[in-house]
Amino acid sequence: MKTKLVLSICAAVPAIVATAFVSIPELLTLAAFPEAQGYALEIGVTLRYALASVVFMVAIVIFSVRNIEAINDQRAVLMGCTIAFAFMFTTIIALSVFRGIPLQVPPIIATAFVAVLCLRTRSKLEPTFSVL
């Protein structure tokens, strides 16, 4: 797969997450914390809005670097995306295991898919070496 397409997918996933955080913050907060009500629910909703802005910022940055042409730069960006999405995948699993947050299957699938896609695309790019 071409790097530009893969980075577009990498940008789309957090953009979708940000849209969900803004569109249905109460539902997502209650999915993670079923017992939340009153002030706790308001805090959760507020944090969803704050997270939405950060996640959308990440989507914009990834989308902005889609047009890089140097192979080594593409490899570096793809490795960064691999690590970032793998970290998010691990965090979702850890929250379920250690904090008792219900397992969210769509984010697990999306983050794992994108991490593997980035790593696979990066592995197909031939590194270029230059002698100073």
Secondary structure, DSSP 8 states (H G I E B T S, - for coil): --HHHHHHHHHHHHHHHHHHHHHSHHHHHHHH-TT--THHHHHHHHHHHHHHHHHHHHHHHHHHTTT---HHHHHHHHHHHHHHHHHHHHHHHHHHHHH-----HHHHHHHHHHHHHHHHHHHHS-------
